[in-house]
Amino acid sequence: MPMPPTYRDVRRALRNAGWLKLRQRGSHEVWSSPDGSLRVTVAGKDSDTVKSGMLAEIRRGTGLGGLR
C-alpha cells in the first residue's frame, strides 16, 4: 500500500503543473492556476499527511487527478 501524500507532495504537484502561490498567511496558501482562472487553498505543514477529504477537495479544485 502506498504512503499517503503529504502537503509537501501536494505543493510539489501544483508547482509541477504550473500553479503559482499567490499569498500565504500562516499555514494557509492560496494557489492560482496557470491561466489565473482557478484558485485553491492548501493548508498544512509540509510533513503532515493530507486527509482523504482534503485531498479530494484539492483534486476537484485543481483537476489534478494524479494526486492520490
Residue pairs with C-beta under 8 A, 6 or more apart in sequence:
2 68
4 49
4 50
4 52
5 49
5 50
5 55
5 67
5 68
6 46
6 47
6 48
6 49
6 50
7 42
7 44
7 45
7 46
7 47
7 48
7 50
8 46
8 47
9 50
9 67
10 42
10 50
10 55
10 58
10 67
11 29
11 42
11 46
13 64
13 66
13 67
14 31
14 40
14 42
14 62
14 64
17 34
17 62
17 64
18 33
18 34
19 31
19 32
19 33
19 34
19 40
19 62
20 31
20 32
20 34
21 29
21 30
21 31
22 30
22 31
22 32
22 39
23 29
23 30
24 30
27 43
27 44
27 45
28 41
28 42
28 43
29 41
29 42
29 43
30 39
30 40
30 41
31 39
31 40
31 41
31 42
31 62
32 38
32 39
33 39
33 62
38 61
38 62
38 63
39 61
40 58
40 61
40 62
42 58
44 50
44 54
50 58
55 67
55 68
58 64
58 67
59 65
59 67
